[in-house]
């Protein structure tokens, strides 16, 4: 096995880690935008992997529960440097936003949630929508290349806009993803490859499967047995709650928010509606994975435990929500190159990506409503899109310029 030091000391791998850090600090706009930025930064600029490889990894991560952007960047890290390098990539991608959201929770608890963010959002929210529009444009150009893929994108767009029932919404994303994959898996199928599929299933590492379920069972039992008056009772229960949600949430950040609100605000009363919405608004102006919002929730849940308790709550939440997705992607990536050779699986990825395009377009319209349709917001969206589409200005400079304008206006 390659040593940890060898994993990070080669020039190419050091360059990749610097690019991941830069990407982490500029990945505004949520998961809808991250894919377009990966295409721009890791494929077109650096050629760490091919466009086809990135689209395949994205489709794979859409099928898995957990944070798709985090799993995709981790898988790229694995491809470049192996297991330990993938874990290091995961940490560099996750930690900056998670730390910022943990600090935000401490500030909210200290100053009684009087921190105001609407001024920042005036420009940042429409700019984020410009990033979403650009992501939809780029993604559609790469994926929608025949009538079937266009139809799947339209179906997912329509369902995303019309099926807003809170009981249906969380199940809509995995349902549409598997539907799209199933439809395209039936095209040009090759039944002679069945033996390869059976061989891959037999070679599954059973220890990793045990890790995945064992962690959940262990912390569920520990949370039930530990004395509720103990200081460590709530962090343990928080870890179990977030780990369980991380193992069940398909669709990324779009589904995370209603899940978290229902469990931690309405049912468990860990924080108020105003605290939840203020934290979520702040998340919109912080780059990185949307799942780092869990850091804020964990910190607010432990607001009566002082700064040390809040940091512990943030750590439990961030590890809990991300660990299932990390285990799953590291479980699959080692034999992914063989697995995707099966024609049915390769064809299914086309449908998964087509459905994802519909999600991106739907996200644009759903996010446009709360911002409001006016000349100012539409102008910001159009300018942001054009800067991304027709110039070579780095996304970081575009977004940081928006932040500066937000302070000045």
N, C-alpha and C positions, 0 to 999 in steps of 0.2 A: 504494500500500500504506500502511496506517495505520502511523505511526511508533511506536516502542517507548514513547516518553513518553506519547503520546496513549492508548496501550493501557491504561496503568495509572493515569491521573490522574483519570478521571471518578469521581464519587462512587459510582455503582453498582458499578463494577469494583473500587474500593478496598474497598468493603464486602464484595464477593465474596471478595477475597483474604484479608481478616480472617476471614471465615467458613471459608475453606479451612484456614487456620492453626488455628483453633479445632477444626475437624473432625479435622485431623491429630493434634492433641494429645489427642483423646477417642475416637478410632476403635479401641477395644479389641475383642477377640473375633474378629479375623480377617475374611476376605472374606465369610463367611456373614452377618456383622452389618453390614458397611459399606453394603450396599444399603438396609437398613431405616433406617440413620442418614441416608443421602442423601435418602430420601423425607421424613424428618422435618425435616431442616435446610434442604435446598435447594428442596424442593417446597412442603411445607406451611407452613413459616415464612417463606421469602423469595420463593417463586414465581419462581425463576430460570428454571425450565422446568416444563412440565406433567408430571403423573404418567405419562401415556402416553409422552412423549418420553424420560423417564428409563428406563422399562421397555424401550423399544426400544433405547436405547443399551446398557443392561445386556445384553440379548440379543445384540446385535452383538458386544460385547466377550467374551462367553462363547464365541462361535464362533471368535474370533481366538486365536492362541497368545499367551502372556504374562500379566501381572498384570491381571486384569479390573477390579479396583477402581481401579488406577492409570490404566488406559485410559479408564474411565468418567469419572473426575474431570477428566482431561485433555480429553476430548471436550466436557464442559460448559464448561470454560474456553475452548475454541475457539469454541463457540457464542456466548459472551458477548463475547469480545474478539479473536478471530482467532488467527493462528499464534503470534506472540510471547507473547501473553497465555496461550495454552495451555501453552507451554513453561514460563512462569513459574509457572503453576498446578501443573504437574508437579513442579517443583523444591520448591515450598513443601510439597506433599504428601509428597514422598519424603525430603527432607534431614533433618528432625528425627530420625526413627527410624533412618535410615542412620548418622547421626553417633553416636547413642547406642550402636548395635551395634558401630561401629568402636571406640569408647572401651571397650566391654565386652571386645572382643578384646584390646586392649592390657592391660587389667587382668587378664584370664585368663592371658595370657602372662607377665606380670610376677609374679603371685602363684601360679604353678604350678597354676592351675585350682582353687584352694581356696575360691573364692567360692561361698557357699551361697545357694540361692534357694528351697528348699522352704518356708521360713516365709512368704515372700511369696505363694507359690502356694496356701497353705491356704485363703485366702478368694478370691483373684483368679481361680483356675481355675473354681470353681463360679459366680462372678459372670459370667465370660466366657460360661459355658454359659447363664446367664440372658439374656444379650444374644443368643446364638444362638437360643434358644427364641423370643424376641421377634421376631427377624428372620424366622424361619420362619412365625410367626403372621401378621405383616404381609404378607410376600411371598405367602403362600397366599391371603389374603383378596383381594389385588389380581389374582392370576393364575389361580387355579383356579376358573373360572366355568362349566364344563360337564363332562360325563362324560369326554370325551377328555383334557382337561388333567389331570383327577384321575387317570386311568389312567396317563398318562405319568409323573406324579409318583410314583405307587406303583411303577412299573417301575424308575425310576431309584433310588428308595429301596431297593428289594429288591436290585438289582444291586450297589449301593454297599456294602450290608451283607454280601452273600454272596460277592462276587468279590474276595477279598483276596490272590489270588496276585500276588506282586511282578512277575511277567512280564506279567500281564494288566492290573493296576491302572492303570498310566500311560495305557493305550490306552482304558480304559473310559470316561473322561470325554468325550473328543472323540467317541467312538463313540456314546454316548447323546445327546450334544448334537445331532449331525448326524441321528441317528435321529428325535429329537423334532421337529426342524425340518423334516425330510422328510415326516413324517406329516401335520403340520398345513399344510404347503405345498400339499398335495393338496386341501385344502378350498377351495371357492369360487374355484378358479383362473380366471384370465382370460387366455386365450391371445393376445388382441389386444394385450397389452402387450409382446410379444416385441421389437418394434422399439425400444422405449425401452431395454430391457436391452442390446441390441446396440450402441446409440448410446453408452451409458455405458461399455461395455467398450472401445470404440474411443477414447474420450476419456481413458483411463487415462494418468496421467503416467508415462511410461517412465523418466524420470530418477529418480523415487522408488523404482521397482522396482530400478533399478541400484544405488541407495544401499543398499537392504536387503541384497541379495546381495553387493554389492561389499565392504562392511565385513567380512562374514564371511570371504570369500575372502582379502582382504588380510591380516587378522590371523592366519588359519590358515597362510598362506604365511610371514608374518613370524615366527610362532612356530616354524615348522619350520626357518627359515634362521638365526635369531639364535643366537649361541653360548650353549650351555646354562650356561656358567660366568659369563655376564654377569649383573649385578645386575638388568637389565631383562628378562631372559629369562622369569622366572616371572610377573611382572605381565602381560606380553604373552600368555603362554599362558593365564593366568587369565581375561583379557578374552575370548579366543577361546572358552574352555570355557563361560563363563557366557553369552556371546552366543549360542552354539550351543544351549545349554539354553533360553534365553529365547525362541528361535525355534521350539522344538519342544514346549515344555510347554503343554498344554491343561489346564484345570481349576484353575488358580491354585495357591494355597498347599497345597491338599490333595495335589497331585502333586509339588510342588517338593521336599518333604522326603525322600521315598524316592529321588528322582532324585539329590539332592545327597549323601545318605548313601552311596549305592552308588558314585558317582564319586569323591568327595573323601575318604571314610573308608576304604572297603573296597578300592578300586582304587589310588588315588594316595597314601594314607596322609598327607595333609596335616595331619590332626588325628586325635585318638583318639576312640573312641566316647563316652567320658565327656565330653570337651570339646564334642563335637557336641550331645549331649543336654542338657548344662548351658546351652549357648548357645541351644538351641531353647526350653528352659524359660524362660530370661530373655526371649526374644522374646515369650512369651505375656503378660508384664506390661508390655510397651512398646506404645503405640498406634502406628497407622500400618500400612503395607502389610507383609504377611508376607514379601514378596520382599526386604525390607531385611535379612532373615536372611543374605543373600548377603554383606552388609558384614562380618558376623562371620566368615563362612567365609573370605573373602578376607584379612582381617586375620590370622586364625590360620594360614592357609597361608604367610604371610610373617613368621611370628613370629621367625624367625632373622635378619631384616633390620633389627631395631630398630624404634623407634616410627615413624620415617620410612618404613621398608619396609612396616610394617603399614598405615599410612594409604594408601600407594600401592596395596597389595593390596586394601583395602576399596574404594577408588575404582574400580579396574579391575573388581572384581566387581559393584558396584552399577550402573555404567554398562553393563557387558556384559549383565547379566540384564534390564535395563529398556529398553535401546535398541531391540531388535526390536519390542516392543510399542508403544513410542512412535512409531516410524517407521510402523508399520502403521495405527495409529489416526489419525495426522495425514494419512496417505495416503488414507484412506477418508472421513473426516468431511466434507471439502469438498463431496463430491457425495452424501452420505448422504441428505439430504432428498429428492433425486430418486430415488435407488436404492430407498428404502423404499416408494415409491409403487407399485412393481411388486407386484401382489397376491400372487404366490407368495412373494416375500421377506417381505412384511409378515405373511403368515400363518405363515411359518416361525418368526418371532420369538415367536409364541404358544407353540409347542412347545418352543423353547429355554428360555423362562422357566419353563414347567411342569416340565421336567426339572431345572432349577436348584433348584426348590422341593424336589424329592426329595433333591438333594445337601445342602441345608441341614438337612433333618430327619435325614438319615443322619449328618451331621457331629455333630449333637447326641448321638446314641446312641454313636457311635464315641469321642467325647471323654468321654462319661460313664463309660465302663468304667475307664480309668486313674485317674479321680478317685475312683471308688468310690461305691456307693449306700448312703448312711447318712443319718440324720436331719439332721446338720449341713449336709452338702453340698446335700441336697434343699431344706432350708429356705432356704439362701442363694440357690439357683436361683429358687425361688418368689418370694422377696422382691424379688429383682432384676427379675424379669419383671413383677411387679405395679407396681413403681415406674415402670418404663418404660411400661407399658400404661395405668395409671390416674392417673398424676400428670404434671405438667409440669416435674418436676425435670430439669435438663439431665443428659445422659449423663455429662458430665465430673464433675459433683459426685457422682454415684452411684459412679463408678469410683474417684475420689480418696478418697472416704469409705472404700471398701473397702481401699485402700492404707494409709490411716492405721490402720484396725482391724488390718490384718496386722502392722504394726509393734508395736501395743499388746498384742496377744494373745500 
